[in-house]
């Protein structure tokens, strides 16, 4: 025997069934979005190729590469050019906050005042990339009054370090 039609009960069944459909649609929709988002990610995570960033103003203005001291010993030798016969044996002490000295291309740039008086140059590679010294020998002319050193590591340069020579 069939039950008589009850509109209240039928309405409740429709609401329950309707809720189930809504829940099913929500689950399918969220699952579809997650699946679509997952398809945009690579199978294996790779390190980004470009590393970029903006330094704060104080970090941009603070030198990270510094020559902190230079020790010189002068020696006068008889050389081919009697005008350029002073040999300076030196050590340039440095600090590098990034620890790249000797790892990145490193050079100790130099000039004298008046310019053009350096005839020979030798430097030993640094041993400690964050703090240490670079040994160097340079032959200068008698007329030189100042030796200027700049430590260059990659694209970074220290501030010029000036050494008055006076009577080297």
ZADREN-38161 format. One record per residue (C-alpha): y, z, x; residue number from 1. Coordinates in Angstrom, 2 decimals, padded with zeros to 5 digits. Layout:
<pts>
PT     north        up      east   milum
PT         Y         Z         X     NUM
...
</pts>
This chain:
<pts>
PT     north        up      east   milum
PT    000.00    000.00    000.00       1
PT    003.42   -000.92    001.26       2
PT    006.25    001.46    001.53       3
PT    009.20    000.81   -000.63       4
PT    012.23   -000.62    001.10       5
PT    014.53    002.13    002.34       6
PT    017.95    000.81    003.41       7
PT    018.87    004.01    005.36       8
PT    015.70    003.96    007.41       9
PT    015.98    000.22    007.98      10
PT    019.56    000.67    009.19      11
PT    018.49    003.35    011.68      12
PT    015.71    001.14    013.02      13
PT    018.21   -001.68    013.49      14
PT    020.56    000.65    015.41      15
PT    017.75    001.88    017.67      16
PT    016.61   -001.67    018.25      17
PT    020.21   -002.75    018.84      18
PT    020.71    000.04    021.41      19
PT    017.56   -000.99    023.20      20
PT    018.85   -004.57    023.37      21
PT    022.22   -003.39    024.71      22
PT    020.53   -001.29    027.38      23
PT    018.30   -004.19    028.29      24
PT    021.31   -006.50    028.59      25
PT    023.15   -003.95    030.77      26
PT    020.18   -003.60    033.09      27
PT    019.70   -007.34    033.33      28
PT    023.40   -007.92    033.95      29
PT    023.67   -005.26    036.66      30
PT    020.45   -006.49    038.26      31
PT    021.76   -010.05    038.23      32
PT    025.03   -009.00    039.85      33
PT    023.17   -007.04    042.53      34
PT    020.86   -009.99    043.18      35
PT    023.81   -012.38    043.43      36
PT    025.64   -010.02    045.81      37
PT    022.54   -009.61    047.96      38
PT    022.25   -013.36    048.35      39
PT    025.63   -013.40    050.18      40
PT    024.47   -010.94    052.90      41
PT    022.62   -012.29    055.93      42
PT    018.95   -011.44    056.38      43
PT    019.83   -009.63    059.62      44
PT    023.16   -007.89    060.29      45
PT    024.98   -009.37    063.27      46
PT    027.76   -007.90    065.40      47
PT    031.13   -009.47    064.49      48
PT    032.23   -012.22    066.85      49
PT    035.91   -011.33    066.71      50
PT    037.01   -007.84    067.63      51
PT    040.62   -007.42    066.60      52
PT    042.82   -004.50    065.91      53
PT    046.39   -003.37    066.00      54
PT    047.35   -000.58    068.33      55
PT    049.86    002.05    067.26      56
PT    053.33    001.61    068.77      57
PT    052.90    004.45    071.28      58
PT    049.60    002.99    072.50      59
PT    051.18   -000.43    072.97      60
PT    053.96    001.07    075.07      61
PT    051.75    003.37    077.17      62
PT    050.42    001.70    080.31      63
PT    046.65    001.97    080.58      64
PT    046.55    000.71    084.15      65
PT    048.56    002.58    086.78      66
PT    048.95    002.63    090.55      67
PT    049.60    006.32    091.11      68
PT    049.98    006.46    094.90      69
PT    049.78    004.34    098.04      70
PT    049.05    005.52    101.57      71
PT    050.03    003.20    104.45      72
PT    049.37    003.23    108.17      73
PT    051.36    000.76    110.24      74
PT    050.16   -000.90    113.41      75
PT    052.16   -003.30    115.57      76
PT    050.05   -006.05    117.18      77
PT    050.82   -009.05    119.29      78
PT    050.14   -011.97    116.99      79
PT    050.94   -015.68    117.10      80
PT    054.17   -015.18    115.18      81
PT    056.21   -012.40    116.84      82
PT    058.32   -012.11    113.67      83
PT    055.24   -011.18    111.63      84
PT    053.34   -008.66    113.69      85
PT    053.15   -005.48    111.60      86
PT    049.73   -004.73    110.11      87
PT    049.71   -002.27    107.22      88
PT    046.40   -000.59    106.46      89
PT    046.61    000.97    103.02      90
PT    044.93    002.52    100.04      91
PT    046.30    001.98    096.54      92
PT    045.16    004.80    094.25      93
PT    044.87    003.82    090.59      94
PT    043.92    005.04    087.11      95
PT    042.51    002.79    084.39      96
PT    042.13    004.30    080.92      97
PT    039.79    001.46    079.90      98
PT    037.61    001.72    083.03      99
PT    037.65   -002.04    083.65     100
PT    038.79   -002.15    087.30     101
PT    036.22   -004.12    089.28     102
PT    034.32   -004.99    086.09     103
PT    036.90   -007.45    084.74     104
PT    038.46   -009.79    087.33     105
PT    040.54   -007.47    089.52     106
PT    043.32   -008.29    091.97     107
PT    045.98   -006.40    093.86     108
PT    049.06   -008.62    093.62     109
PT    051.69   -008.20    096.32     110
PT    055.01   -009.43    097.57     111
PT    057.65   -008.22    099.91     112
PT    061.41   -008.15    099.89     113
PT    062.70   -010.48    101.15     114
PT    059.95   -012.61    099.60     115
PT    057.41   -014.65    101.49     116
PT    056.78   -012.36    104.44     117
PT    053.10   -011.59    103.88     118
PT    050.88   -013.70    106.11     119
PT    047.39   -012.21    105.61     120
PT    045.74   -010.07    102.98     121
PT    042.40   -008.31    102.63     122
PT    041.22   -005.92    099.94     123
PT    038.01   -003.99    099.41     124
PT    036.56   -003.99    095.89     125
PT    037.03   -000.77    093.93     126
PT    034.09    001.59    093.58     127
PT    035.08    003.54    090.45     128
PT    036.29    001.53    087.41     129
PT    038.38    004.35    085.89     130
PT    040.04    006.05    088.88     131
PT    039.84    005.51    092.59     132
PT    041.43    003.42    095.27     133
PT    041.49   -000.11    096.65     134
PT    041.70   -000.45    100.43     135
PT    043.83   -003.29    101.76     136
PT    045.24   -004.70    104.99     137
PT    048.34   -006.84    105.11     138
PT    050.34   -008.47    107.92     139
PT    054.06   -008.44    107.21     140
PT    057.15   -009.63    108.98     141
PT    059.67   -007.35    110.65     142
PT    062.36   -008.33    108.13     143
PT    060.40   -006.86    105.18     144
PT    062.18   -003.90    103.63     145
PT    059.91   -003.32    100.64     146
PT    056.25   -003.91    099.68     147
PT    055.59   -004.35    095.96     148
PT    052.04   -003.92    094.62     149
PT    050.75   -004.74    091.11     150
PT    047.18   -004.07    090.04     151
PT    045.84   -006.78    087.73     152
PT    042.64   -006.34    085.72     153
PT    041.76   -009.21    083.40     154
PT    044.99   -009.91    081.50     155
PT    046.46   -006.43    082.03     156
PT    048.87   -005.53    084.82     157
PT    050.18   -002.24    086.09     158
PT    053.88   -001.63    086.51     159
PT    055.14   -002.73    089.97     160
PT    054.65   -000.03    092.60     161
PT    057.42   -000.33    095.21     162
PT    057.03    001.02    098.72     163
PT    060.17    001.08    100.91     164
PT    059.26   -000.02    104.43     165
PT    062.46    000.69    106.33     166
PT    061.10    000.90    109.86     167
PT    057.43    000.18    109.26     168
</pts>
